[in-house]
């Protein structure tokens, strides 16, 4: 198994050859890696003469493309998209499996799988044995924020790491969606070079996770109208009640972890680090936790768990169950007063 950084270095060093499988959910980064490979292998003006892009081809067609000599270039690039022997019920024939050990040095053969390929398939294991499986997993928080900063720079804009963190938290970790938001923010900034946090708050499209976070803020503040308005917005855009409930449960569980760590006298800086979320999000979460006692947070977690179990077991109707859970959580603070 090879990660995307190792593959990038291989391309940079001019050592890419043989068969590779691009595997994993990060489609936008896959596309960027493929574009970098094209740029490295194919001389300008000779791209069409030295590249074959194939959808679900026969084995003979793949082999013929690989065996064709490059024209005024050192290597050919052969791209096979969505081969059914990697994701479907079909199996690769022995001709293709045997050939993968003999891909000529003059060719780089790339199998592209959308999402995660089936690691049990013979084609997968054969590519792994004779070539390499390149894993395109989601970027870490630090990698994602660096990617955001670089993408803004490519558009002639700049943003701080803090602004990048706010954007990734607001939009989510999907780099394709982030790219769209980055382009929108850059266009709206006009002649201004810097992208500010206020720009992100004003125009960035919020992910469900971010909206749930804001909904919990409203719950802590006792703002029932705002909380249910945010819930209504999420449901209107097609979000699933159980999915929202799961995120709400996660939020209160993290708050419970905060309460436990505070009881154990763990320093605030260590608490933020242990939560595993962006620093500014951890600070907001600690403020949320401060609005509850430890017992109230535990009750909120229990309400979410019981509601989730009730819906999944058929004891509760999904319609209205989330709203009822939120009302119970609101009642925790009202009862205190």
C-alpha positions in Angstrom: 0.0 0.0 0.0 1.3 3.5 -0.9 -0.1 6.8 0.3 -0.6 9.8 -1.9 2.5 11.5 -0.7 4.7 8.5 -1.6 3.1 8.5 -5.1 3.7 12.2 -5.5 7.3 11.8 -4.7 7.6 8.8 -7.1 6.1 11.0 -9.9 8.4 13.9 -8.9 11.4 11.7 -9.1 10.4 10.3 -12.5 10.1 6.7 -11.2 6.5 6.0 -11.9 6.0 2.8 -13.9 3.9 -0.3 -14.1 0.4 -0.7 -12.7 -1.3 1.4 -10.0 -4.7 1.4 -8.4 -6.1 4.7 -7.2 -8.2 3.7 -4.2 -10.2 5.6 -1.6 -12.9 8.2 -1.1 -11.0 11.4 -1.8 -12.0 11.8 -5.5 -10.7 15.4 -5.8 -7.2 14.5 -4.6 -7.2 11.5 -7.0 -8.0 13.8 -9.9 -5.2 16.2 -8.8 -2.7 13.3 -8.6 -3.7 12.1 -12.0 -3.3 15.5 -13.4 0.2 15.8 -11.9 1.1 12.4 -13.4 -0.2 13.6 -16.9 1.9 16.8 -16.6 5.0 14.8 -15.6 4.7 12.0 -18.3 3.2 13.6 -21.3 5.1 16.3 -23.3 3.1 19.4 -24.2 1.2 18.9 -27.4 1.7 15.1 -27.4 -0.9 14.3 -24.7 -3.5 12.8 -27.0 -0.9 10.7 -28.8 0.4 9.1 -25.6 -2.7 8.7 -23.4 -5.5 6.1 -23.5 -8.6 6.6 -21.3 -10.8 3.5 -21.2 -14.1 2.7 -19.5 -14.7 -0.9 -18.7 -12.5 -2.2 -21.5 -11.8 -5.8 -22.5 -8.4 -7.2 -21.3 -7.1 -7.3 -24.9 -7.8 -3.5 -25.3 -5.9 -2.7 -22.1 -2.9 -4.9 -23.1 -2.8 -3.4 -26.6 -2.8 0.1 -25.2 0.0 -0.7 -22.8 2.1 -2.4 -25.5 1.8 0.6 -27.9 5.1 2.5 -27.9 5.0 6.2 -26.9 5.4 8.8 -29.6 8.1 11.3 -29.0 7.9 10.7 -25.3 9.4 8.3 -22.7 6.1 6.8 -21.5 2.5 6.2 -22.4 -0.3 6.7 -19.8 -3.2 4.2 -19.9 -6.1 5.0 -17.6 -8.8 2.3 -16.9 -11.9 3.8 -15.1 -14.3 1.8 -13.1 -13.2 -1.8 -13.9 -16.0 -4.1 -12.7 -13.5 -6.6 -11.4 -12.6 -4.0 -8.7 -16.0 -2.9 -7.5 -18.7 -5.2 -9.0 -19.4 -8.9 -9.2 -17.2 -9.6 -12.2 -13.7 -11.1 -12.0 -10.8 -10.2 -14.1 -9.7 -12.9 -16.6 -6.3 -14.7 -16.3 -5.0 -12.9 -19.3 -5.1 -9.5 -17.6 -4.0 -10.8 -14.2 -0.9 -12.4 -15.8 -0.1 -9.3 -17.8 0.1 -7.1 -14.8 3.5 -8.6 -13.9 4.8 -7.6 -17.3 3.6 -4.0 -17.9 6.5 -2.5 -20.0 8.7 0.2 -18.6 7.4 2.5 -21.4 3.9 2.5 -19.8 2.2 3.6 -16.6 -1.2 1.9 -16.2 -3.7 3.5 -13.8 -6.8 1.8 -12.6 -9.3 4.3 -11.2 -11.9 3.2 -8.7 -14.6 5.5 -7.5 -14.6 5.3 -3.7 -13.1 2.2 -2.1 -12.3 -0.8 -4.2 -13.0 -4.4 -3.0 -9.7 -5.6 -1.5 -10.8 -9.2 -1.8 -10.9 -9.1 -5.6 -8.1 -10.9 -7.5 -7.5 -7.8 -9.6 -6.9 -5.7 -6.5 -4.5 -8.2 -4.9 -2.6 -8.7 -8.2 -2.1 -4.9 -8.7 -1.0 -4.7 -5.1 1.5 -7.6 -5.7 3.0 -6.5 -9.0 2.4 -2.7 -8.8 1.0 -0.6 -6.0 -2.4 0.4 -4.5 -2.3 4.2 -3.9 -4.6 5.1 -1.0 -6.5 8.4 -1.2 -8.0 8.7 2.3 -9.5 11.9 3.6 -7.0 14.5 4.5 -6.2 15.1 8.2 -7.2 18.4 9.7 -3.7 19.8 9.3 -3.4 18.6 5.7 -6.8 19.9 4.8 -6.1 23.4 6.2 -2.7 23.5 4.3 -4.5 22.4 1.1 -7.1 25.2 1.6 -4.3 27.8 2.0 -2.5 26.5 -1.1 -5.7 26.5 -3.1 -6.4 30.1 -2.2 -2.8 31.0 -3.2 -3.3 29.3 -6.6 -6.2 31.8 -7.1 -4.1 34.8 -6.0 -5.7 35.0 -2.6 -4.4 34.4 0.9 -5.9 33.2 4.1 -4.7 32.4 7.6 -4.5 28.9 9.0 -7.3 30.0 11.4 -9.5 31.1 8.5 -8.8 27.8 6.8 -9.8 25.8 9.9 -13.1 27.8 10.1 -13.8 27.1 6.4 -13.1 23.4 6.7 -15.3 23.2 9.8 -18.0 25.1 8.2 -18.1 23.3 4.8 -16.7 19.9 5.8 -13.7 17.8 4.6 -14.8 17.1 1.0 -12.2 18.9 -1.1 -14.5 19.0 -4.1 -17.0 21.0 -2.1 -14.3 23.0 -0.5 -12.8 23.9 -3.9 -16.2 25.3 -5.0 -16.5 27.4 -1.8 -12.9 28.6 -2.2 -13.6 29.8 -5.7 -16.8 31.5 -4.6 -15.0 33.3 -1.7 -12.2 34.3 -4.0 -14.6 35.8 -6.6 -16.6 37.6 -3.9 -13.4 39.1 -2.4 -12.8 41.0 -5.7 -9.6 43.0 -5.6 -9.0 42.2 -1.9 -6.2 39.7 -1.4 -7.1 38.4 2.1 -9.9 36.0 2.8 -11.3 36.7 6.3 -13.2 34.6 8.8 -16.1 37.0 8.4 -16.2 36.1 4.7 -16.6 32.5 5.5 -19.4 33.1 8.1 -21.2 35.4 5.5 -21.2 33.2 2.4 -19.9 29.7 2.9 -22.4 26.8 2.6 -22.7 25.1 6.0 -22.4 21.4 6.4 -24.9 19.4 8.4 -22.2 18.9 11.1 -21.6 22.6 11.4 -25.3 23.4 11.5 -25.7 20.8 14.3 -22.9 22.5 16.2 -24.8 25.9 15.8 -28.0 24.1 16.9 -26.3 22.9 20.1 -25.1 26.5 20.7 -28.7 27.6 20.5 -29.9 24.8 22.8 -27.2 25.8 25.4 -28.3 29.5 25.1 -32.0 28.4 25.6 -32.9 29.8 22.1 -35.6 27.3 21.2 -36.8 29.2 18.1 -33.3 29.4 16.6 -32.5 25.7 17.4 -35.7 24.5 15.8 -35.2 26.9 12.8 -31.8 25.3 12.2 -33.3 21.8 12.5 -36.0 22.8 10.0 -33.4 24.1 7.5 -31.5 20.8 7.7 -34.7 18.7 7.2 -35.8 20.9 4.3 -32.5 20.3 2.5 -32.9 16.5 2.9 -30.9 15.6 6.0 -32.0 12.5 7.8 -33.4 12.8 11.3 -31.4 9.8 12.6 -28.2 11.3 11.1 -28.8 14.6 12.8 -29.6 12.7 16.1 -26.3 10.8 15.8 -24.4 14.1 15.4 -26.3 15.6 18.3 -25.3 12.5 20.4 -21.7 12.9 19.4 -21.7 16.6 20.4 -23.1 15.8 23.9 -20.7 12.9 24.3 -17.8 15.2 23.6 -19.2 17.6 26.1 -19.4 14.7 28.6 -15.7 13.9 27.9 -14.9 17.6 28.7 -16.8 17.4 32.0 -14.9 14.2 33.0 -11.5 15.7 32.1 -12.3 18.9 34.0 -13.3 16.8 37.0 -9.9 15.0 36.7 -8.2 18.4 36.7 -6.7 18.0 33.2 -5.5 21.4 31.9 -7.7 23.1 29.3 -4.9 23.0 26.6 -4.7 19.2 27.0 -8.5 18.9 26.9 -8.6 20.7 23.6 -5.9 18.4 22.2 -7.6 15.2 23.4 -11.0 16.2 21.8 -9.5 15.7 18.4 -11.3 18.7 16.8 -10.1 22.0 15.4 -8.8 24.3 18.2 -11.5 27.0 17.7 -14.2 24.2 17.7 -12.8 22.8 20.9 -13.0 26.2 22.5 -16.7 26.6 21.4 -17.4 23.1 22.7 -15.9 23.9 26.1 -18.1 27.0 26.3 -21.1 24.8 25.4 -20.1 22.3 28.2 -19.9 25.2 30.7 -23.6 25.8 30.3 -24.4 22.4 31.8 -23.6 20.5 34.9 -22.0 17.1 34.5 -25.3 15.4 35.4 -27.2 17.4 32.8 -24.8 16.5 30.1 -25.2 12.8 31.1 -29.0 13.1 30.9 -28.7 14.7 27.5 -26.6 11.8 26.3 -29.1 9.4 27.7 -32.0 11.2 26.0 -30.2 10.9 22.6 -29.3 7.2 23.2 -32.8 6.3 24.2 -34.3 8.1 21.3 -31.9 6.4 18.9 -32.7 3.0 20.3 -36.4 3.7 20.3 -36.4 4.6 16.6 -34.1 1.8 15.5 -36.1 -0.8 17.4 -39.4 0.5 16.0 -40.8 1.6 19.4 -40.7 5.3 18.3 -41.7 6.9 15.0 -38.8 8.7 13.4 -41.1 11.6 12.5 -41.1 13.9 15.6 -38.7 11.8 17.7 -35.8 14.2 17.2 -37.9 17.2 18.0 -39.1 15.5 21.2 -35.5 14.7 22.3 -34.5 18.3 21.8 -37.4 19.5 23.9 -36.3 17.1 26.7 -32.8 18.6 26.5 -34.2 22.1 26.6 -36.2 21.1 29.7 -33.0 20.1 31.6 -31.9 23.7 31.9 -35.4 25.1 32.4 -35.9 22.6 35.3 -32.7 23.9 36.9 -34.1 27.4 37.0 
